[in-house]
Amino acid sequence: MAQVIQTQTPQPVSPADQAEVERKVSKAKSLLFLDHPFFGAAVCRRPICYTNSVSTAAMAATGKMYINPAFVLNGTPESGPLTVKHLMFLLPHEAMHYMLSHALRRQHRDPYAWNVAADKVINDMLIDAKVGSFIDGGIRMPGARNYAAEDLYDETDNGGGQGPGGIGNDVGSATDQNGQPLDAATRHSIEAQAKIEIVQCAKAAKMAGKLPGSIERMVDEIVHVATPWQDILERYMTSRIKDDMTWRRPNRRFLGSGLYLPGHDTKPQMGAVVIGIDTSGSVGQNELNLYAAHMNRILETCRPEKVVVVYCDSAVAHVDEYGLDDFPVKLTPHGGGGTDMTQIFRWVEDNDIEPEVTVILTDGYTPYGDDPGRDVVWAMTSDQEAPYGLTLPVEL
């Protein structure tokens, strides 16, 4: 579960042994999905690289997981060769380093001592949730799941003399695949994406009735409180666009000031976006103005081919459509009856619209119906949580 400091490079394993390691990993992932869907979903989102460049396993800041097949075959002196149950512990251990952005949060801290603190949190979380079998030789601290790694950090802690984490250091540095430091924009993007994945994995586990209490608290603390909804939404939407900034078409907004800045090609950067507005009376004009200000900043970046605003109470009351030249989007209440946001999906289907994403501003007191099978973000002004899609708590 961590990277041991070695004096020589481990030798590669035979093709037969490599195949056996991959079989065990595949089985562990399948069992995680069945028994621990949150951790199973977290693991399956991470690409795995089998390599002898790490001594045991490690997680890069950018989200790639590294596993040394020799470590799986040999294990630790205390555990012996790793079983499928051990891998059910190892894989989510590494995935959680990414989900919790441990590489990005290390900052100036000592790498080894930081890994000790991070491993204490994750190991206790997995032990409490009864995930797989703990790998003997790793570090344990009962109750650590209730703390952040920053709270447990001690620069003199070397993992009980066995190396950080009790086995080694598996938290990568905040660098890209070429070893170059990540710039601020990339760091923010990775952090936001990790939080989005935490929410999505938690939803999958909650629907299966298997969401550990410690994970539910983590979602509340990390996503619902610490991260503004508009930042998460912006990262969510910009991950779906292509960059078409060009110097051939100057940005007309700044020409009057004598500044020649790059503009955008006329080609949109992403497909249609549907914005659903709950007009049942729970959202007034002041709230709509604040919401529109955040949305327009995101739309200016994403440049969708069109924006369709659907106002809905118990039925679709009004629809506005905006093209690239019509921004900014203006929001005005229409309707004011009951609440049924499923009518938005029905209207989209009836009008043959294929949205890249549908964002719905609502208080959440609505029927949800079946998952429409499209990307849906619920901008929720209450503590309600949608049974599908991504729920973002919104303060207006």
Secondary structure, DSSP 8 states (H G I E B T S, - for coil): ------SS------HHHHHHHHHHHHHHHHHHHHH-HHHHHHHHTS-EEE-SSSSSEEE-TTS-EEE-HHHHHH-BTTTBS--HHHHHHHHHHHHHHHHTTHHHH-TTS-HHHHHHHHHHHHHHHHHHTT-S---TTS---TTGGGS-HHHH--TT--TTTT-GGGT---B--SB-TTS-B--HHHHHHHHHHHHHHHHHHHHHHHHTT---HHHHHHHIIIIIITS-HHHHHHHHHHTT----EEEEEE-HHHHTTT---EEE-SS-SB--EEEEEE-SSSS-HHHHHHHHHHHHHHHHHH-BS-EEEEEESSSEEEEEEE-GGG-S--------S---THHHHHHHHHTT---SEEEEEE-S-S---S--SS-EEEEESSS---SSSEEEE---
